[in-house]
Each structure stands twice: as C-alpha cells, then as structure tokens.
Amino acid sequence: MKQGLHPENYRPVVFKDMSNEDTFITRSTINAKETIEIDGVTYPLVKIEISSTSHPFYTGKQKLVDTAGRVDKFLSRYGNRNKK
C-alpha cells in the first residue's frame, strides 16, 4: 500500500440532518464553518439535508425533499406522461 495516501487529521465531527434535526458524531476530516456543543464538548458541525434517519430507503416512508425546485421541474416535464 502506498504511504501518505490517507489523511492523518481525523477528528470527531457532528453531522446534523436538517430535515429531522437528528445529530450524530463520527470521525471525519471535513472542514466545518460552524460548531456545536454537545455534553459540554464543542465539535465542528456539518449540516446535511438527508441521512439514514430521514432517507426513504431506510425509514420506509416516502418524503420529498426539494431544496432547489428540482422536484417541481421534473414533475412539470415528465409528470403527466402516463395521464391521457
């Protein structure tokens, strides 16, 4: 295996699912602009739109997450193809 391929600066980071406010802590090298305090410890905060706690595949619930009008644009183009 090649040396120096993997980063060395892994640290605990909080990822926050913005659709259901769920948070989880994992190790990552991602740069974060915000911080959050959990149990008296300050962690870097990364906000995400969807995670395993809100994804329809894992939850079994269908939920549309539209952040930039993509769903409406798709439905306006292709939504009426089966209706006659």
N, CA and C atoms as a LAMMPS dump frame, in Angstrom:
ITEM: TIMESTEP
0
ITEM: NUMBER OF ATOMS
252
ITEM: BOX BOUNDS ff ff ff
-5.0000000000000000e+02 5.0000000000000000e+02
-5.0000000000000000e+02 5.0000000000000000e+02
-5.0000000000000000e+02 5.0000000000000000e+02
ITEM: ATOMS id mol type element x y z
1 1 1 N 0.846 -1.174 0
2 1 2 C 0 0 0
3 1 3 C 0.893 1.239 0
4 2 1 N 0.493 2.263 -0.728
5 2 2 C 1.275 3.496 -0.806
6 2 3 C 1.222 4.253 0.52
7 3 1 N 2.327 4.829 0.879
8 3 2 C 2.409 5.623 2.097
9 3 3 C 1.934 7.046 1.823
10 4 1 N 1.34 7.69 2.82
11 4 2 C 0.924 9.085 2.707
12 4 3 C -0.327 9.309 1.884
13 5 1 N -1.086 8.255 1.616
14 5 2 C -2.296 8.38 0.81
15 5 3 C -3.484 8.877 1.629
16 6 1 N -3.586 8.418 2.84
17 6 2 C -4.74 8.746 3.671
18 6 3 C -4.414 9.909 4.592
19 7 1 N -5.403 10.791 4.83
20 7 2 C -5.154 11.924 5.73
21 7 3 C -4.947 11.468 7.167
22 8 1 N -4.242 12.284 7.913
23 8 2 C -3.923 11.957 9.309
24 8 3 C -4.756 12.765 10.306
25 9 1 N -5.517 13.735 9.831
26 9 2 C -6.19 14.669 10.738
27 9 3 C -7.66 14.304 10.988
28 10 1 N -7.953 13.044 11.254
29 10 2 C -9.313 12.652 11.624
30 10 3 C -9.625 13.171 13.017
31 11 1 N -10.855 13.662 13.189
32 11 2 C -11.295 14.195 14.471
33 11 3 C -12.807 13.983 14.593
34 12 1 N -13.374 14.017 15.793
35 12 2 C -14.832 13.886 15.932
36 12 3 C -15.544 15.091 15.323
37 13 1 N -16.573 14.828 14.54
38 13 2 C -17.369 15.864 13.876
39 13 3 C -18.833 15.505 14.055
40 14 1 N -19.688 16.517 14.265
41 14 2 C -21.125 16.308 14.383
42 14 3 C -21.769 16.568 13.03
43 15 1 N -22.556 15.612 12.554
44 15 2 C -23.362 15.777 11.351
45 15 3 C -24.806 15.937 11.802
46 16 1 N -25.475 16.973 11.289
47 16 2 C -26.856 17.258 11.692
48 16 3 C -27.762 17.182 10.473
49 17 1 N -28.747 16.292 10.542
50 17 2 C -29.738 16.137 9.48
51 17 3 C -30.754 17.265 9.634
52 18 1 N -30.837 18.15 8.659
53 18 2 C -31.691 19.323 8.773
54 18 3 C -33.168 19.002 8.57
55 19 1 N -33.51 17.847 8.012
56 19 2 C -34.914 17.527 7.797
57 19 3 C -35.595 17.011 9.053
58 20 1 N -34.837 16.392 9.972
59 20 2 C -35.463 15.906 11.209
60 20 3 C -34.67 16.262 12.467
61 21 1 N -33.656 17.127 12.325
62 21 2 C -32.862 17.637 13.453
63 21 3 C -32.084 16.551 14.187
64 22 1 N -31.879 15.389 13.581
65 22 2 C -31.113 14.314 14.202
66 22 3 C -29.625 14.606 14.057
67 23 1 N -28.847 14.337 15.101
68 23 2 C -27.406 14.566 15.057
69 23 3 C -26.673 13.276 15.377
70 24 1 N -25.495 13.123 14.797
71 24 2 C -24.641 12 15.143
72 24 3 C -23.188 12.428 15.033
73 25 1 N -22.354 11.823 15.86
74 25 2 C -20.942 12.159 15.928
75 25 3 C -20.149 11.024 15.294
76 26 1 N -19.25 11.396 14.409
77 26 2 C -18.369 10.429 13.775
78 26 3 C -17.032 11.09 13.507
79 27 1 N -16.047 10.31 13.14
80 27 2 C -14.732 10.868 12.834
81 27 3 C -14.674 11.24 11.359
82 28 1 N -14.107 12.418 11.074
83 28 2 C -14.028 12.894 9.703
84 28 3 C -12.898 13.907 9.567
85 29 1 N -12.529 14.195 8.328
86 29 2 C -11.531 15.225 8.035
87 29 3 C -12.179 16.441 7.39
88 30 1 N -13.5 16.462 7.276
89 30 2 C -14.215 17.534 6.588
90 30 3 C -14.017 18.867 7.315
91 31 1 N -13.904 19.935 6.527
92 31 2 C -13.795 21.274 7.107
93 31 3 C -15.191 21.786 7.439
94 32 1 N -15.355 22.351 8.61
95 32 2 C -16.648 22.855 9.052
96 32 3 C -16.509 24.31 9.468
97 33 1 N -17.512 25.118 9.118
98 33 2 C -17.501 26.539 9.457
99 33 3 C -18.188 26.812 10.789
100 34 1 N -19.082 25.903 11.196
101 34 2 C -19.843 26.111 12.427
102 34 3 C -19.418 25.088 13.478
103 35 1 N -19.774 25.384 14.732
104 35 2 C -19.515 24.459 15.829
105 35 3 C -20.801 24.261 16.623
106 36 1 N -20.833 23.185 17.392
107 36 2 C -21.971 22.889 18.244
108 36 3 C -21.43 22.274 19.532
109 37 1 N -22.135 22.542 20.625
110 37 2 C -21.725 21.983 21.908
111 37 3 C -22.674 20.865 22.295
112 38 1 N -22.103 19.693 22.546
113 38 2 C -22.876 18.525 22.965
114 38 3 C -22.211 17.957 24.211
115 39 1 N -22.964 17.862 25.282
116 39 2 C -22.471 17.336 26.575
117 39 3 C -21.226 18.071 27.055
118 40 1 N -21.185 19.377 26.834
119 40 2 C -20.069 20.183 27.314
120 40 3 C -18.838 20.165 26.431
121 41 1 N -18.894 19.479 25.306
122 41 2 C -17.759 19.404 24.379
123 41 3 C -18.142 20.102 23.081
124 42 1 N -17.259 20.941 22.558
125 42 2 C -17.508 21.658 21.315
126 42 3 C -16.948 20.867 20.146
127 43 1 N -17.814 20.619 19.158
128 43 2 C -17.442 19.865 17.963
129 43 3 C -17.674 20.719 16.718
130 44 1 N -16.95 20.457 15.631
131 44 2 C -17.296 21.076 14.352
132 44 3 C -18.651 20.526 13.891
133 45 1 N -19.464 21.373 13.249
134 45 2 C -20.816 20.998 12.824
135 45 3 C -20.909 21.037 11.307
136 46 1 N -21.428 19.94 10.736
137 46 2 C -21.689 19.863 9.303
138 46 3 C -23.179 19.59 9.139
139 47 1 N -23.882 20.469 8.431
140 47 2 C -25.317 20.314 8.208
141 47 3 C -25.537 19.569 6.896
142 48 1 N -26.382 18.527 6.962
143 48 2 C -26.696 17.745 5.778
144 48 3 C -28.203 17.728 5.572
145 49 1 N -28.642 17.513 4.34
146 49 2 C -30.07 17.554 4.031
147 49 3 C -30.761 16.22 4.257
148 50 1 N -30.02 15.127 4.11
149 50 2 C -30.64 13.819 4.255
150 50 3 C -29.606 12.844 4.817
151 51 1 N -30.049 11.963 5.681
152 51 2 C -29.167 10.95 6.267
153 51 3 C -29.946 9.644 6.354
154 52 1 N -29.359 8.651 6.97
155 52 2 C -30.04 7.361 7.097
156 52 3 C -31.279 7.45 7.984
157 53 1 N -31.366 8.477 8.83
158 53 2 C -32.55 8.612 9.692
159 53 3 C -33.721 9.284 8.987
160 54 1 N -33.479 9.874 7.805
161 54 2 C -34.572 10.522 7.09
162 54 3 C -34.713 10.028 5.65
163 55 1 N -33.818 9.165 5.179
164 55 2 C -33.883 8.674 3.8
165 55 3 C -35.01 7.653 3.665
166 56 1 N -35.836 7.763 2.616
167 56 2 C -36.978 6.848 2.456
168 56 3 C -36.58 5.372 2.388
169 57 1 N -35.414 5.056 1.869
170 57 2 C -34.992 3.658 1.793
171 57 3 C -34.854 3.047 3.188
172 58 1 N -34.326 3.8 4.128
173 58 2 C -34.097 3.286 5.483
174 58 3 C -35.32 3.431 6.377
175 59 1 N -36.124 4.455 6.154
176 59 2 C -37.272 4.69 7.028
177 59 3 C -38.542 4.007 6.541
178 60 1 N -38.629 3.717 5.248
179 60 2 C -39.832 3.117 4.689
180 60 3 C -40.931 4.129 4.431
181 61 1 N -40.663 5.394 4.637
182 61 2 C -41.644 6.459 4.421
183 61 3 C -41.201 7.303 3.236
184 62 1 N -42.14 7.604 2.359
185 62 2 C -41.828 8.441 1.207
186 62 3 C -41.937 9.903 1.62
187 63 1 N -40.897 10.664 1.361
188 63 2 C -40.877 12.077 1.723
189 63 3 C -40.099 12.827 0.656
190 64 1 N -40.676 13.886 0.132
191 64 2 C -39.998 14.68 -0.881
192 64 3 C -39.169 15.762 -0.212
193 65 1 N -37.896 15.808 -0.546
194 65 2 C -37.01 16.852 -0.061
195 65 3 C -36.613 17.665 -1.276
196 66 1 N -37.105 18.887 -1.356
197 66 2 C -36.863 19.722 -2.524
198 66 3 C -36.157 20.991 -2.07
199 67 1 N -34.902 21.118 -2.435
200 67 2 C -34.14 22.276 -1.989
201 67 3 C -33.974 23.329 -3.063
202 68 1 N -34.114 22.953 -4.309
203 68 2 C -33.88 23.933 -5.375
204 68 3 C -34.943 23.852 -6.457
205 69 1 N -36.127 23.339 -6.141
206 69 2 C -37.196 23.259 -7.131
207 69 3 C -37.009 22.134 -8.129
208 70 1 N -36.131 21.196 -7.851
209 70 2 C -35.843 20.114 -8.795
210 70 3 C -37.031 19.184 -8.969
211 71 1 N -37.753 18.91 -7.883
212 71 2 C -38.899 18.012 -7.973
213 71 3 C -39.986 18.643 -8.825
214 72 1 N -40.28 19.917 -8.607
215 72 2 C -41.294 20.601 -9.405
216 72 3 C -40.904 20.655 -10.872
217 73 1 N -39.653 20.89 -11.138
218 73 2 C -39.168 20.949 -12.516
219 73 3 C -39.319 19.582 -13.192
220 74 1 N -38.987 18.514 -12.47
221 74 2 C -39.132 17.169 -13.014
222 74 3 C -40.6 16.847 -13.284
223 75 1 N -41.468 17.145 -12.31
224 75 2 C -42.886 16.846 -12.48
225 75 3 C -43.508 17.647 -13.609
226 76 1 N -43.073 18.885 -13.806
227 76 2 C -43.624 19.675 -14.905
228 76 3 C -43.184 19.126 -16.256
229 77 1 N -42.027 18.521 -16.318
230 77 2 C -41.543 17.945 -17.585
231 77 3 C -42.106 16.558 -17.835
232 78 1 N -42.043 15.688 -16.827
233 78 2 C -42.33 14.277 -17.035
234 78 3 C -43.509 13.739 -16.232
235 79 1 N -44.117 14.545 -15.404
236 79 2 C -45.157 14.064 -14.509
237 79 3 C -46.444 13.661 -15.176
238 80 1 N -46.786 14.22 -16.325
239 80 2 C -48.072 13.965 -16.966
240 80 3 C -47.972 12.99 -18.134
241 81 1 N -46.921 12.216 -18.241
242 81 2 C -46.729 11.31 -19.368
243 81 3 C -47.706 10.14 -19.348
244 82 1 N -48.071 9.644 -18.188
245 82 2 C -48.951 8.477 -18.111
246 82 3 C -50.431 8.855 -18.112
247 83 1 N -50.748 10.109 -17.954
248 83 2 C -52.144 10.557 -17.926
249 83 3 C -52.605 10.845 -19.347
250 84 1 N -53.764 10.302 -19.722
251 84 2 C -54.349 10.565 -21.06
252 84 3 C -55.826 10.734 -20.972
